[in-house]
Amino acid sequence: MTRLALGLEYDGTSFSGWQSQPHASGVQAAVERALSFVANHHVEVTAAGRTDAGVHAAMQVVHFDSSVHRSLRSWVLGTNSKLPNSVSALWAQPVPDSFHARYSAISRSYRYFILNRGSRPALSRHNVCWIKDELDHERMQAAALMLLGEHDFTSFRAAECQSRTPMRRLTEIKVQRRGELIELAVTANAFLHHMVRNIAGVLIAVGQGKHAPQWVAEVLAARDRTCAGITAPAAGLYLVAVHYDPSLQLPSEARALTPLVACR
């Protein structure tokens, strides 16, 4: 058996999320069908993270085992020939048998995109969160910095989150504006269910002037999900990187990413 890692990108709009489900369409099922065709045997994949319905990935990483020999190019091209247009294999690379797409990851990075303009989007309606009220991205950045470090993120986890611990370590968080597009970039050792979308929802409220930046620290300290406000829509969220030990030399970080929007 050979273990391989595979890099993927996908538009999550038409999927029920990453995970395969009996009565819904998951990205996982599409990938496993395509890989099984190339391998000529049943293939199961394990992903670095389970994205929710409507969430996108510019760089998802999975691993799988196969007893057959195929060139790395054949794994990529053959898989793509059987994938829907909304999913694409980017690269394949052999990894040690001990490699695990999820548990070997050192950290993960997400980006959340907000289209901040008066008129609703047409071209990018499935790829960004639209906020018509003027957002102060500098206030959002000041608030975001209060989340850096290791904390109990109970206030930012979904009620149905199954993680055994709410402790997470945020190593980077940044809010910047490019014309009408506001980008939230966040990196952590791991994320709770809906954590990035809940962070985005809180920062949007600060950017709208509904709360002072210090409110974010109060929400964090409360350890109570009901204090944190709305969960931002899934459409603006992208998994963009999964970081592993550099010795593996995995190309697991997406290149420049900008949703299809008209930015002035």
BAMINU-551278 format. One record per residue (C-alpha): residue number from 1; residue in one letter; chain; x, z, y. Coordinates in Angstrom, 1 decimal, always signed. Layout:
N
{seq = NUM	type = a	mol = A	east = X	up = Z	north = Y}
...
***
This chain:
264
{seq = 1	type = m	mol = A	east = +0.0	up = +0.0	north = +0.0}
{seq = 2	type = t	mol = A	east = +1.1	up = -0.8	north = +3.5}
{seq = 3	type = r	mol = A	east = -0.2	up = +1.0	north = +6.6}
{seq = 4	type = l	mol = A	east = -0.7	up = -1.0	north = +9.7}
{seq = 5	type = a	mol = A	east = -1.8	up = -0.2	north = +13.2}
{seq = 6	type = l	mol = A	east = -4.0	up = -2.6	north = +15.1}
{seq = 7	type = g	mol = A	east = -4.7	up = -2.8	north = +18.8}
{seq = 8	type = l	mol = A	east = -8.2	up = -3.8	north = +20.0}
{seq = 9	type = e	mol = A	east = -10.1	up = -4.5	north = +23.1}
{seq = 10	type = y	mol = A	east = -13.9	up = -4.7	north = +23.3}
{seq = 11	type = d	mol = A	east = -16.9	up = -4.8	north = +25.6}
{seq = 12	type = g	mol = A	east = -19.1	up = -2.0	north = +24.5}
{seq = 13	type = t	mol = A	east = -22.2	up = -3.2	north = +26.2}
{seq = 14	type = s	mol = A	east = -24.0	up = -4.4	north = +23.0}
{seq = 15	type = f	mol = A	east = -22.7	up = -1.7	north = +20.7}
{seq = 16	type = s	mol = A	east = -24.0	up = +1.7	north = +19.8}
{seq = 17	type = g	mol = A	east = -20.5	up = +3.0	north = +20.2}
{seq = 18	type = w	mol = A	east = -17.4	up = +2.8	north = +18.1}
{seq = 19	type = q	mol = A	east = -18.6	up = +4.6	north = +14.9}
{seq = 20	type = s	mol = A	east = -20.4	up = +2.8	north = +12.2}
{seq = 21	type = q	mol = A	east = -24.0	up = +4.0	north = +11.8}
{seq = 22	type = p	mol = A	east = -26.7	up = +3.1	north = +9.2}
{seq = 23	type = h	mol = A	east = -29.2	up = +1.7	north = +11.7}
{seq = 24	type = a	mol = A	east = -27.1	up = +0.7	north = +14.7}
{seq = 25	type = s	mol = A	east = -24.3	up = -1.7	north = +15.5}
{seq = 26	type = g	mol = A	east = -20.9	up = +0.0	north = +15.9}
{seq = 27	type = v	mol = A	east = -17.6	up = -1.7	north = +16.8}
{seq = 28	type = q	mol = A	east = -16.0	up = -0.1	north = +13.7}
{seq = 29	type = a	mol = A	east = -18.3	up = -2.0	north = +11.3}
{seq = 30	type = a	mol = A	east = -17.4	up = -5.3	north = +12.9}
{seq = 31	type = v	mol = A	east = -13.7	up = -4.6	north = +12.7}
{seq = 32	type = e	mol = A	east = -13.9	up = -3.5	north = +9.1}
{seq = 33	type = r	mol = A	east = -15.8	up = -6.6	north = +8.1}
{seq = 34	type = a	mol = A	east = -13.3	up = -8.9	north = +9.7}
{seq = 35	type = l	mol = A	east = -10.3	up = -7.1	north = +8.3}
{seq = 36	type = s	mol = A	east = -11.9	up = -7.0	north = +4.8}
{seq = 37	type = f	mol = A	east = -12.2	up = -10.8	north = +5.0}
{seq = 38	type = v	mol = A	east = -8.5	up = -11.2	north = +5.8}
{seq = 39	type = a	mol = A	east = -7.4	up = -8.8	north = +3.2}
{seq = 40	type = n	mol = A	east = -9.9	up = -10.0	north = +0.6}
{seq = 41	type = h	mol = A	east = -10.6	up = -6.4	north = -0.3}
{seq = 42	type = h	mol = A	east = -12.6	up = -3.6	north = +1.4}
{seq = 43	type = v	mol = A	east = -10.8	up = -2.1	north = +4.4}
{seq = 44	type = e	mol = A	east = -11.6	up = +1.1	north = +6.3}
{seq = 45	type = v	mol = A	east = -10.2	up = +1.8	north = +9.7}
{seq = 46	type = t	mol = A	east = -9.5	up = +5.1	north = +11.6}
{seq = 47	type = a	mol = A	east = -9.6	up = +4.9	north = +15.4}
{seq = 48	type = a	mol = A	east = -7.7	up = +6.9	north = +18.0}
{seq = 49	type = g	mol = A	east = -11.0	up = +7.8	north = +19.7}
{seq = 50	type = r	mol = A	east = -14.7	up = +7.3	north = +19.2}
{seq = 51	type = t	mol = A	east = -16.1	up = +5.6	north = +22.3}
{seq = 52	type = d	mol = A	east = -19.8	up = +6.1	north = +23.1}
{seq = 53	type = a	mol = A	east = -22.5	up = +3.4	north = +23.4}
{seq = 54	type = g	mol = A	east = -21.7	up = +1.1	north = +26.4}
{seq = 55	type = v	mol = A	east = -18.1	up = +2.3	north = +26.8}
{seq = 56	type = h	mol = A	east = -15.4	up = -0.3	north = +26.7}
{seq = 57	type = a	mol = A	east = -11.8	up = -0.3	north = +25.5}
{seq = 58	type = a	mol = A	east = -8.9	up = -2.2	north = +26.9}
{seq = 59	type = m	mol = A	east = -6.7	up = -0.6	north = +24.3}
{seq = 60	type = q	mol = A	east = -8.2	up = +1.0	north = +21.2}
{seq = 61	type = v	mol = A	east = -5.8	up = +1.7	north = +18.3}
{seq = 62	type = v	mol = A	east = -6.8	up = +1.9	north = +14.7}
{seq = 63	type = h	mol = A	east = -4.9	up = +2.2	north = +11.4}
{seq = 64	type = f	mol = A	east = -5.7	up = +0.9	north = +7.9}
{seq = 65	type = d	mol = A	east = -4.1	up = +0.4	north = +4.5}
{seq = 66	type = s	mol = A	east = -3.8	up = -2.8	north = +2.6}
{seq = 67	type = s	mol = A	east = -2.2	up = -3.8	north = -0.7}
{seq = 68	type = v	mol = A	east = -1.9	up = -7.5	north = +0.3}
{seq = 69	type = h	mol = A	east = +0.8	up = -9.2	north = +2.2}
{seq = 70	type = r	mol = A	east = -0.1	up = -11.0	north = +5.4}
{seq = 71	type = s	mol = A	east = +2.0	up = -11.9	north = +8.4}
{seq = 72	type = l	mol = A	east = +1.3	up = -9.9	north = +11.5}
{seq = 73	type = r	mol = A	east = +0.1	up = -13.1	north = +13.2}
{seq = 74	type = s	mol = A	east = -2.3	up = -13.7	north = +10.3}
{seq = 75	type = w	mol = A	east = -3.8	up = -10.2	north = +10.6}
{seq = 76	type = v	mol = A	east = -4.5	up = -10.8	north = +14.3}
{seq = 77	type = l	mol = A	east = -5.7	up = -14.4	north = +14.2}
{seq = 78	type = g	mol = A	east = -7.6	up = -14.0	north = +10.9}
{seq = 79	type = t	mol = A	east = -9.4	up = -10.9	north = +12.2}
{seq = 80	type = n	mol = A	east = -10.3	up = -12.5	north = +15.4}
{seq = 81	type = s	mol = A	east = -11.8	up = -15.5	north = +13.6}
{seq = 82	type = k	mol = A	east = -14.4	up = -13.1	north = +12.1}
{seq = 83	type = l	mol = A	east = -15.0	up = -10.8	north = +15.1}
{seq = 84	type = p	mol = A	east = -17.8	up = -11.3	north = +17.6}
{seq = 85	type = n	mol = A	east = -16.7	up = -12.6	north = +21.0}
{seq = 86	type = s	mol = A	east = -17.0	up = -9.1	north = +22.5}
{seq = 87	type = v	mol = A	east = -14.2	up = -7.7	north = +20.3}
{seq = 88	type = s	mol = A	east = -10.6	up = -8.9	north = +20.0}
{seq = 89	type = a	mol = A	east = -7.6	up = -7.9	north = +18.0}
{seq = 90	type = l	mol = A	east = -4.5	up = -7.8	north = +20.3}
{seq = 91	type = w	mol = A	east = -1.6	up = -7.0	north = +18.0}
{seq = 92	type = a	mol = A	east = -0.8	up = -5.7	north = +14.5}
{seq = 93	type = q	mol = A	east = +2.3	up = -3.6	north = +13.5}
{seq = 94	type = p	mol = A	east = +3.4	up = -1.8	north = +10.4}
{seq = 95	type = v	mol = A	east = +3.7	up = +1.9	north = +10.7}
{seq = 96	type = p	mol = A	east = +4.9	up = +4.8	north = +8.5}
{seq = 97	type = d	mol = A	east = +2.5	up = +6.1	north = +5.9}
{seq = 98	type = s	mol = A	east = +2.3	up = +9.3	north = +7.8}
{seq = 99	type = f	mol = A	east = +1.0	up = +7.6	north = +10.9}
{seq = 100	type = h	mol = A	east = -2.6	up = +8.5	north = +11.9}
{seq = 101	type = a	mol = A	east = -4.2	up = +6.6	north = +14.8}
{seq = 102	type = r	mol = A	east = -6.0	up = +9.8	north = +16.0}
{seq = 103	type = y	mol = A	east = -3.8	up = +12.7	north = +15.0}
{seq = 104	type = s	mol = A	east = -0.5	up = +11.0	north = +15.8}
{seq = 105	type = a	mol = A	east = -1.6	up = +10.3	north = +19.4}
{seq = 106	type = i	mol = A	east = +0.2	up = +12.4	north = +22.0}
{seq = 107	type = s	mol = A	east = -2.3	up = +11.7	north = +24.8}
{seq = 108	type = r	mol = A	east = -5.0	up = +9.2	north = +25.8}
{seq = 109	type = s	mol = A	east = -5.8	up = +7.5	north = +29.1}
{seq = 110	type = y	mol = A	east = -9.2	up = +6.4	north = +30.5}
{seq = 111	type = r	mol = A	east = -10.2	up = +4.7	north = +33.7}
{seq = 112	type = y	mol = A	east = -13.6	up = +4.9	north = +35.3}
{seq = 113	type = f	mol = A	east = -14.6	up = +2.2	north = +37.8}
{seq = 114	type = i	mol = A	east = -17.2	up = +2.6	north = +40.6}
{seq = 115	type = l	mol = A	east = -18.5	up = -0.3	north = +42.6}
{seq = 116	type = n	mol = A	east = -19.2	up = +1.3	north = +46.0}
{seq = 117	type = r	mol = A	east = -21.4	up = -1.0	north = +48.0}
{seq = 118	type = g	mol = A	east = -25.0	up = -1.3	north = +49.3}
{seq = 119	type = s	mol = A	east = -26.1	up = -4.1	north = +47.0}
{seq = 120	type = r	mol = A	east = -26.3	up = -3.8	north = +43.2}
{seq = 121	type = p	mol = A	east = -23.9	up = -5.8	north = +41.1}
{seq = 122	type = a	mol = A	east = -25.0	up = -8.8	north = +39.1}
{seq = 123	type = l	mol = A	east = -21.7	up = -10.2	north = +37.6}
{seq = 124	type = s	mol = A	east = -20.3	up = -6.7	north = +36.8}
{seq = 125	type = r	mol = A	east = -23.5	up = -4.8	north = +36.0}
{seq = 126	type = h	mol = A	east = -22.3	up = -3.9	north = +32.5}
{seq = 127	type = n	mol = A	east = -18.7	up = -3.1	north = +33.5}
{seq = 128	type = v	mol = A	east = -18.9	up = -0.7	north = +36.5}
{seq = 129	type = c	mol = A	east = -20.9	up = +2.2	north = +37.7}
{seq = 130	type = w	mol = A	east = -22.7	up = +1.3	north = +40.9}
{seq = 131	type = i	mol = A	east = -23.0	up = +3.8	north = +43.7}
{seq = 132	type = k	mol = A	east = -24.6	up = +2.5	north = +46.9}
{seq = 133	type = d	mol = A	east = -23.9	up = +5.6	north = +49.1}
{seq = 134	type = e	mol = A	east = -20.6	up = +5.6	north = +50.8}
{seq = 135	type = l	mol = A	east = -18.0	up = +7.6	north = +48.9}
{seq = 136	type = d	mol = A	east = -15.1	up = +9.4	north = +50.4}
{seq = 137	type = h	mol = A	east = -12.3	up = +8.8	north = +47.8}
{seq = 138	type = e	mol = A	east = -9.9	up = +11.1	north = +49.6}
{seq = 139	type = r	mol = A	east = -12.3	up = +14.0	north = +49.1}
{seq = 140	type = m	mol = A	east = -12.7	up = +12.9	north = +45.5}
{seq = 141	type = q	mol = A	east = -9.0	up = +12.9	north = +45.0}
{seq = 142	type = a	mol = A	east = -8.6	up = +16.4	north = +46.5}
{seq = 143	type = a	mol = A	east = -11.3	up = +17.7	north = +44.2}
{seq = 144	type = a	mol = A	east = -9.8	up = +15.9	north = +41.1}
{seq = 145	type = l	mol = A	east = -6.5	up = +17.7	north = +41.5}
{seq = 146	type = m	mol = A	east = -8.2	up = +21.0	north = +40.7}
{seq = 147	type = l	mol = A	east = -8.7	up = +19.8	north = +37.1}
{seq = 148	type = l	mol = A	east = -5.0	up = +19.3	north = +36.4}
{seq = 149	type = g	mol = A	east = -3.4	up = +21.5	north = +33.7}
{seq = 150	type = e	mol = A	east = -4.8	up = +23.2	north = +30.7}
{seq = 151	type = h	mol = A	east = -8.3	up = +24.6	north = +31.0}
{seq = 152	type = d	mol = A	east = -11.5	up = +25.4	north = +29.2}
{seq = 153	type = f	mol = A	east = -13.6	up = +22.3	north = +30.0}
{seq = 154	type = t	mol = A	east = -16.9	up = +23.6	north = +28.7}
{seq = 155	type = s	mol = A	east = -18.6	up = +22.6	north = +32.0}
{seq = 156	type = f	mol = A	east = -17.5	up = +19.0	north = +31.3}
{seq = 157	type = r	mol = A	east = -18.5	up = +18.6	north = +27.7}
{seq = 158	type = a	mol = A	east = -21.7	up = +17.2	north = +26.2}
{seq = 159	type = a	mol = A	east = -24.1	up = +19.7	north = +24.6}
{seq = 160	type = e	mol = A	east = -23.7	up = +17.9	north = +21.3}
{seq = 161	type = c	mol = A	east = -19.9	up = +17.9	north = +21.4}
{seq = 162	type = q	mol = A	east = -18.5	up = +19.0	north = +18.1}
{seq = 163	type = s	mol = A	east = -15.0	up = +19.9	north = +19.1}
{seq = 164	type = r	mol = A	east = -13.8	up = +23.2	north = +17.8}
{seq = 165	type = t	mol = A	east = -12.3	up = +24.1	north = +21.1}
{seq = 166	type = p	mol = A	east = -13.1	up = +23.2	north = +24.7}
{seq = 167	type = m	mol = A	east = -9.4	up = +23.6	north = +25.7}
{seq = 168	type = r	mol = A	east = -7.8	up = +20.4	north = +27.0}
{seq = 169	type = r	mol = A	east = -4.7	up = +19.6	north = +29.0}
{seq = 170	type = l	mol = A	east = -5.0	up = +17.1	north = +31.8}
{seq = 171	type = t	mol = A	east = -1.7	up = +15.7	north = +32.8}
{seq = 172	type = e	mol = A	east = -2.7	up = +13.1	north = +35.3}
{seq = 173	type = i	mol = A	east = -5.8	up = +12.4	north = +37.4}
{seq = 174	type = k	mol = A	east = -6.0	up = +10.0	north = +40.4}
{seq = 175	type = v	mol = A	east = -8.8	up = +8.5	north = +42.5}
{seq = 176	type = q	mol = A	east = -8.0	up = +5.4	north = +44.6}
{seq = 177	type = r	mol = A	east = -9.9	up = +2.8	north = +46.4}
{seq = 178	type = r	mol = A	east = -9.4	up = -1.0	north = +46.5}
{seq = 179	type = g	mol = A	east = -12.0	up = -2.4	north = +48.8}
{seq = 180	type = e	mol = A	east = -15.4	up = -1.8	north = +47.3}
{seq = 181	type = l	mol = A	east = -13.9	up = -0.6	north = +44.0}
{seq = 182	type = i	mol = A	east = -13.0	up = +3.0	north = +43.3}
{seq = 183	type = e	mol = A	east = -10.9	up = +3.8	north = +40.3}
{seq = 184	type = l	mol = A	east = -10.6	up = +7.1	north = +38.5}
{seq = 185	type = a	mol = A	east = -7.6	up = +7.3	north = +36.2}
{seq = 186	type = v	mol = A	east = -7.2	up = +10.3	north = +33.9}
{seq = 187	type = t	mol = A	east = -4.8	up = +11.2	north = +31.1}
{seq = 188	type = a	mol = A	east = -5.1	up = +14.2	north = +28.8}
{seq = 189	type = n	mol = A	east = -3.9	up = +15.3	north = +25.4}
{seq = 190	type = a	mol = A	east = -7.5	up = +14.7	north = +24.2}
{seq = 191	type = f	mol = A	east = -11.0	up = +14.5	north = +25.6}
{seq = 192	type = l	mol = A	east = -14.3	up = +16.2	north = +24.8}
{seq = 193	type = h	mol = A	east = -17.5	up = +14.3	north = +24.3}
{seq = 194	type = h	mol = A	east = -18.6	up = +12.8	north = +27.7}
{seq = 195	type = m	mol = A	east = -15.7	up = +14.6	north = +29.4}
{seq = 196	type = v	mol = A	east = -14.6	up = +11.7	north = +31.6}
{seq = 197	type = r	mol = A	east = -18.1	up = +10.7	north = +32.5}
{seq = 198	type = n	mol = A	east = -18.9	up = +14.3	north = +33.5}
{seq = 199	type = i	mol = A	east = -15.8	up = +14.5	north = +35.6}
{seq = 200	type = a	mol = A	east = -16.8	up = +11.2	north = +37.3}
{seq = 201	type = g	mol = A	east = -20.3	up = +12.6	north = +37.9}
{seq = 202	type = v	mol = A	east = -18.9	up = +15.7	north = +39.6}
{seq = 203	type = l	mol = A	east = -16.4	up = +13.7	north = +41.7}
{seq = 204	type = i	mol = A	east = -19.1	up = +11.3	north = +42.8}
{seq = 205	type = a	mol = A	east = -21.2	up = +14.2	north = +44.1}
{seq = 206	type = v	mol = A	east = -18.2	up = +15.4	north = +46.1}
{seq = 207	type = g	mol = A	east = -17.5	up = +11.9	north = +47.4}
{seq = 208	type = q	mol = A	east = -21.2	up = +11.7	north = +48.6}
{seq = 209	type = g	mol = A	east = -20.7	up = +14.9	north = +50.6}
{seq = 210	type = k	mol = A	east = -23.1	up = +16.9	north = +48.4}
{seq = 211	type = h	mol = A	east = -20.4	up = +19.4	north = +47.6}
{seq = 212	type = a	mol = A	east = -17.0	up = +20.5	north = +49.0}
{seq = 213	type = p	mol = A	east = -14.0	up = +19.6	north = +46.9}
{seq = 214	type = q	mol = A	east = -13.6	up = +23.3	north = +46.0}
{seq = 215	type = w	mol = A	east = -16.9	up = +23.1	north = +44.1}
{seq = 216	type = v	mol = A	east = -15.0	up = +21.4	north = +41.3}
{seq = 217	type = a	mol = A	east = -12.9	up = +24.5	north = +40.7}
{seq = 218	type = e	mol = A	east = -16.1	up = +26.6	north = +40.7}
{seq = 219	type = v	mol = A	east = -17.7	up = +24.3	north = +38.1}
{seq = 220	type = l	mol = A	east = -14.6	up = +24.5	north = +35.9}
{seq = 221	type = a	mol = A	east = -14.5	up = +28.3	north = +36.1}
{seq = 222	type = a	mol = A	east = -18.2	up = +28.6	north = +35.3}
{seq = 223	type = r	mol = A	east = -17.7	up = +27.2	north = +31.8}
{seq = 224	type = d	mol = A	east = -21.4	up = +26.1	north = +31.9}
{seq = 225	type = r	mol = A	east = -22.4	up = +22.5	north = +31.5}
{seq = 226	type = t	mol = A	east = -25.6	up = +23.0	north = +33.6}
{seq = 227	type = c	mol = A	east = -23.4	up = +23.7	north = +36.7}
{seq = 228	type = a	mol = A	east = -21.7	up = +20.3	north = +36.6}
{seq = 229	type = g	mol = A	east = -24.5	up = +17.9	north = +37.6}
{seq = 230	type = i	mol = A	east = -25.1	up = +14.4	north = +36.2}
{seq = 231	type = t	mol = A	east = -23.2	up = +12.4	north = +33.6}
{seq = 232	type = a	mol = A	east = -22.0	up = +9.2	north = +35.1}
{seq = 233	type = p	mol = A	east = -23.1	up = +6.0	north = +33.4}
{seq = 234	type = a	mol = A	east = -21.2	up = +4.6	north = +30.4}
{seq = 235	type = a	mol = A	east = -20.7	up = +1.1	north = +31.9}
{seq = 236	type = g	mol = A	east = -17.8	up = +2.1	north = +34.1}
{seq = 237	type = l	mol = A	east = -15.6	up = +3.8	north = +31.4}
{seq = 238	type = y	mol = A	east = -12.7	up = +2.2	north = +29.7}
{seq = 239	type = l	mol = A	east = -10.2	up = +3.6	north = +27.1}
{seq = 240	type = v	mol = A	east = -7.0	up = +2.0	north = +28.4}
{seq = 241	type = a	mol = A	east = -4.1	up = +3.6	north = +26.5}
{seq = 242	type = v	mol = A	east = -3.2	up = +5.7	north = +23.5}
{seq = 243	type = h	mol = A	east = +0.2	up = +7.2	north = +23.8}
{seq = 244	type = y	mol = A	east = +2.4	up = +7.8	north = +20.7}
{seq = 245	type = d	mol = A	east = +6.0	up = +8.8	north = +20.0}
{seq = 246	type = p	mol = A	east = +8.1	up = +6.1	north = +21.6}
{seq = 247	type = s	mol = A	east = +10.1	up = +5.6	north = +18.4}
{seq = 248	type = l	mol = A	east = +7.0	up = +3.9	north = +16.9}
{seq = 249	type = q	mol = A	east = +7.3	up = +1.2	north = +19.7}
{seq = 250	type = l	mol = A	east = +3.6	up = +0.5	north = +19.6}
{seq = 251	type = p	mol = A	east = +2.3	up = -1.7	north = +22.5}
{seq = 252	type = s	mol = A	east = -0.6	up = +0.7	north = +22.9}
{seq = 253	type = e	mol = A	east = -1.1	up = +0.7	north = +26.7}
{seq = 254	type = a	mol = A	east = -3.3	up = -1.9	north = +28.4}
{seq = 255	type = r	mol = A	east = -1.9	up = -4.1	north = +31.1}
{seq = 256	type = a	mol = A	east = -3.5	up = -4.3	north = +34.5}
{seq = 257	type = l	mol = A	east = -7.3	up = -3.9	north = +34.3}
{seq = 258	type = t	mol = A	east = -9.8	up = -4.8	north = +36.9}
{seq = 259	type = p	mol = A	east = -13.5	up = -5.3	north = +36.1}
{seq = 260	type = l	mol = A	east = -15.2	up = -8.5	north = +37.2}
{seq = 261	type = v	mol = A	east = -16.3	up = -7.5	north = +40.7}
{seq = 262	type = a	mol = A	east = -16.1	up = -8.9	north = +44.1}
{seq = 263	type = c	mol = A	east = -13.7	up = -6.6	north = +46.0}
{seq = 264	type = r	mol = A	east = -13.0	up = -7.1	north = +49.7}
***
